[in-house]
């Protein structure tokens, strides 16, 4: 598509899939090119998947802390007129698979992440050719693990960017809060009972600690990924979402303001959706910082990049590098607030993956398939990342029309020519990324529409 009004200086360049933290491998990218490297959005980052703690992942959330997509798994769009600086980006969940669009005007930073990823479970988005591709399971400090999906805009992957798939070593000791936020009195149990994990295979999904290993073999875990509280049901509508007008080249304070507002809106979606499903939820906060000056109070110390956000599950904080985002460089200022909402929505999937512990299930599945069935492992990574990309897109459309991504931005994101496949073997075709982004945007909030685990293999290739 043309880059009318969306391209940043120089236009976006191609980049790797989202999902990897720091680097051009899967993190979301920022719109517009700022000369130099490819800018990817959070979902473009590669990682192990979004559903994992921050670390490397892909498919939706993976990686340390977020388990969301952070990494190169997300290949971002490459020619949508939204071009922005291209370089490491979408760290959304940090993991492979989310690369953001990389064409003129759309490419965003690429980095790890994914819905299973950045800090846990979120998958990682494919790498976009445009800067705004930043949208994309993270280990402790999300770098979107899974979502990371290799190459593409998926907001979901994370191993090094996997969406909340697993937990980050630094966050592993912290158990997720209960759905009610209350503490149950301790029960008297034998030492064996207190330290053992359930042995029943195929028992279905239950919320677990990020340091636990769910029971079951790969088939059992695959079935849980296809049938869990986040694979069906509807996301709630948001009655009010006021995003402040934001210029194409915002100050640090202006970026903080629009991201704070977007956080309030997205928290309305996920606090209610989690409560409805009896899942724990801790709303992440966003801190805009000037790279490389990492905030001194951050419990996460590694995987910070100027080209991608960093999800730190240790303190439920998304560290957002100043000057990063799909909205950077966009000429149509009416579309800029919604572009930031879209980028942040993918990072939020890392928190969803982490809090729900779905990223932990994905990470365990990925670990079981690694070295035993690599082909099936790559397929799982793709499904994870694409699922979180779809869910991220769906969440943005639950907002009032004045806050949702504009039709022009959605057109750019769903233009196959705006995306790259990513780096083999973790690749996702532009057509698959577009298919699931379109599904999310048009889902009406129905998560069944985003259930990639029940789709035919040719729909997620």
N, C-alpha and C positions, 0 to 999 in steps of 0.2 A: 504494500500500500504506500501511498505517497507520504511524504513527511511534512505535510502542511501544518505548520505551526507547532509541531511537536519536537522536531529535532533540536538537539542542543548543538553547541558549537562543534563543528567537525563531524557530527553525526556519530551514531553508535558503531561499534565494531563488534566483530564476532567474538564470542567468548566461550569458555567451557561451560559445562553444565553446572547448575547450582549444587550446593550441598557441601562444599568444602569451605572451611573457614579460612578466611584470610587467603586471598588468592583468587584466581579467576577460575575456580573450578566448580562452582555450583552455588555460590551465594548470590543473592539477589543483586541485580545491577541497578545502576541509576540511569535515569533517562538522560539523553544527551551525552555527547562525548566531550570530555574535557581534555582532549589531547592525550596521547599516551595510551595506556592499556585499556583493555576492554572492561567496561563497567557492567557488572551483573547485579541482578536484584537478588533478594534473599532467596527467592525460590529457585534461582538459577544455580545455587551453590550445590556442590556435590558433597555427598557424605554417605553415611550408611543408611540414612533413612530418617524420616522425620520422627518417628516414634521413639526415638531413643534419646538417651541423655546426650549431652553435648559431646560431640566427638565426630567421627567421620561417619557419614551415612548417606543415605540417599533415599529414595523413596520416601517421600514424605518425611516426615521428620526423622532424623537420625543424628547421631553425633553426640557430642557431649552436652549434657544438660538439657537439651531440648528434645532431643529425639525428634527433631523436626528436620525438615529438609534443609540441610546446609551442605552444599557441595556442588559438584559439577553435574549432578544428575538432572538438573533442571534445564538444561539448555534454554537460553532465553531467546525471545523473539529477536529477529535481526533487522527487520525493515519496517517499522511501523510508523515512522514519522515522529516517534517519540524519543528519538535518540538522545542519549545523554552520555556522560562519561562512561567509558567502558573499562572495566577492570574487575577486580574481584568484587562480588556483590552479593546478591541476595542472601545473604546469610540468613535466611529465615531459617527456618529450621536449618540447621547447617548440615548439609549432606549432599550427596550427589543427586543430580536429577532435576535441578530446577532452573537452570540457566535462564535468564530473562531474555527478552527480545533484544536483538542486537542490531537492528537496522537503524536507519536514521531516526533518531529521536527516541527510540525505545530502550535501548540497551541499558541495563543497570548493572550494578556491581554484582559479581558472581562470587559465591562462596559456599561454604558448607551449609547444610541445613535440610529440612524436610519435615513433614508432619510427623513422622515418627521421630522427628528429629530435633531440631535445635533443641537443646536441652531435653532430650527425651525423644519423643515420638514423631514429630512432624516430618513429612517427606520433604524432599528437596525439589525445588523447581528447576525446570530446564533452563538453560542459559538463553537469555534473550539477546537479541542483537541490540536492543535499545537499553539505555541507561536505567530505565525505570524498572528493569527486571529485578530489582532488589527484593522483590517480594519474598523469598523462600525461607532432625530429630536430634537432639543435641545431647551431649553428655552433660556433665554438671554445668558447664557454662555453654549455653547453646551456641553452636556453630552450625546449626541446622544439619542434622545428620542425614536423615534419610531423604527427605524431600529433595531434594534432592535427588533427584532422579537424574540419571545421567543425561545431560543435554536436554534442555527443554525448559519451558516456563513453569513447570509444575511447581506449585508452592509446597511441595511436600517432600522432600527426601532428606535423609540425613546421615549418614554414618560419620562422616567427619562433619557432616552436616545433616545427619538424619534427623527427622522430626522426632519428636519425643519417643523414640523407640526405647532407649535405654537410659541409664543414668550415668552421670559423670562421676568419676571417682570422688571428686570433691563434694558431690551432692549425694552420693549414694547412701550416706548414713542418715539422711533425713527422710523420714517416712511421710507419705502424703497425708494431708489432713483428712479427717472423715468427712462424709458428705454433710453432716450436721455441724461439724466444727466442735463437737463435744468430745470429752474423753471418757471412755468406758472404764469402769473399775477393773482392776486386774483380776484375772481368774486364776484359781489354783491349778497348775498343770505340772506334769512331771517334766524333768529336764529334757527328755526326748520330745515331748509334745511341744515344748516351748521353742525348740530350735529346729524342728523338722518342718518341711514344706509339704503341702498336699501331694499324695502319691497317685491319686486317682487321675488317670489319663482321660482326656476328652470330657472333662467335667464342665467345660464351658467357661465363659469369662467371669472373673471376679476381680475387683480392684486389689492390687497387690503393691507391696513396697517396691521401689525401684532397685533395691538390692536383692530382691528375691528372684528366683528362677521359676517361672511357671511350669507346671508338670505337663507331660505329653510329648509326643513325637512331632515331627514336622507336619504331618497330616492333621493332627489335633490342633496345632497352633494356627495352621492355615484356615481351618474351619472357624476358629475363634476370630481371626481377622475378618472373616466374611460375615460373622454373626456376633455382634456385640452392641452395646448401647449407642455407639456412634455410627453404626451401619444402617440405621433406620430412624424414623421419626422426623419431626420437623424442627427447624431452628425458629426461635421466636422472632416476631417482628419488633423493630425498634421504633417507638413512637416519636422520639426526638433525638436528633443528632446534629448539633451545631458545630460545623467545622469553620474555623476562621479563614478569611481570605488570606492567601499566602502568595508572595511573589515568586517569580521564576527562579530568582537567585536569593533565597531567604537568608536572613541572619540566623545565628545559632538560636537566638531567643524565639524567632518566628517559627523555626522548625520545631522547637520544643513545644510551642503553643499548639500547632496543628496536630502533632503526635499525641499530646496530652488529651486533646479533644477526641481524636480518633480512638484512643484507649478507652475513654469513657463509653463511647458508642459500642465498641467491640466487647467490652466487659458486660454490657447489657445482654448481648447475645449469649456469651459463653457462661455467664453466671447462672442464667435461667436455664439454658440447655443442659448444663451439668447438674443443676438441682433437680430438674425434671427426670433425669436419668440416675439419680442418686450417686453421682460421681463427685469426687472432691474437686474444688476449684479455688485457686489463688490467683487473683488478677495480677498480671505482670505490670510493672511500671516501666516507663521509658526514660532514659537519661541520654541526652544529646551531649556528646563530648568531642573535643578536638583531638584527633589522632595526631601523634602517637601518645598523647598525654592521657593514659588510662586513669580513670578515677581512682584515687588512692584508697577509697573505702570499698572497692570491688573485691569480693572474695574469689573471683575468677581472675586469673592473671595472664592466661595464654589465649591464642587464637583471636586476638583483636586485629582488625584490619580497617584501613581507611575506606575500603570498598564494600564493606558489608556490616550489617548489624551483628551484635554478639549477644546471644541469649544466655544468661547465667542463671541456671536453676537454683543455685545456692541461695540467691536472694530474690528470685523471681523478677529479675531486671533485664530489660533489653537495652544494651548499650549501643546507641545509634551514632555513628560517626557523622560529624558535622559535614554538610554538603552532599550527603548521600540520599538517594531517593528517586523514584520514577518521576516525581514532579519537578525535579531539578532540570532546568533548561526548557521546560514546556512553555510555549509562547501563549497558549490559551489559558489565562489565569483562572478561568472558571473551572477548568478541569484539574487544577493542581491539588486542591484538598482531597478530592476523591482518589487521586493517584497515591497520595500518602496513605489513605485508608486502605487501599488495595495492598500496598507494600506491607503495611503493619498487619493486615489480616493473615498474611502468610506466616509472619513471625509468630502470630498468636496460635497458629496450629501447633507450634512447637510446645507451647504451654499446655494446650489441650492434650497433646500426646503424652506429655510428661505427667500432668496431674491425674489423668484418667488411668495411667499405667499401660495404655495400649502400646506405647512405644517400647515398653519392656517386653511385651509379647512379640512384637516385631523383631526386636533385637535378638531375642532368643531363637526365633525362627531363622533369622539370617545366620546366626552362629551355627545352628544345626546343619544348615545347607552348605555352609562354607567348607570346601574341601571334599564334600561328598556328592553334591549335585549342584555344581556351579551354575548350570543353565537355569535350573529352577530358582536358584538364589537370585539371579539377575531378574527373572520374571517377577519374583516377590518384590524386589526393589522397585521395579517399574510400577507395579500395582500400588504399592505404598505411597510412592511419590505422587502419582497421578491422583490418587484418592484425596490427598491433602491439598493438592492444587485446586481440585474441584470444590472441596469444602471451603477453602479460603475464598474462592470466587462466590460461592453460595452465600457466605456470611456477609459479604459486602452488599448484596442485593436485598438484605433484610432491613436496610436503612431507608429513611425517607428518600424520595427521589432527589431531593436537593443535595444529599450527601453521598449517594452511591456513585460509583465510577461512571463517567459520562459515556454515552454511546460511542463517541469517537475513540475513547481509551479502550473500551471493550472490543471495538472493531480491530484496533491495532493489536491487542493481545490475542485475538482469535484469527489473525492472519498467518497462515502457515509459513509464508515467506519471512516472517519476523523471527522465526525460531531456528535453532540449530539442533542437531541430534545429540551433541555431547561427545565425549571421548570414549571409545570402545574400551571394555565391553559394556559399560553402563551407558547405553544410549536409549533415547526415546525419540521416536519420529515426531517431526513438527505436527503431522496430522493427528497423532495420538494426543499430543498436548492440547491442541486446539479442540479436539473432540471433548475432552474432559473439562476444559475451561468453559466451553459453550454449555456443557451439561450443568455445570455449577451456576453459571450466570442465569440460566433459564430454569433452574430447579424449583424456584419458589421456596427454597429452604428445606426441601425434602432430601434428607441424607441418603435415602435409598438410591436416589439418582447418582450419587457419588460412590456407590459400592463397587469399586473396581475388582474386588476379589471374586465376584460372581460373574464377571464379564468374560466373554470369549478371549482367548489369548491374542487374537488378531486386533482386538480393540485396545490393547495396552502395549503394543509393540513399538 
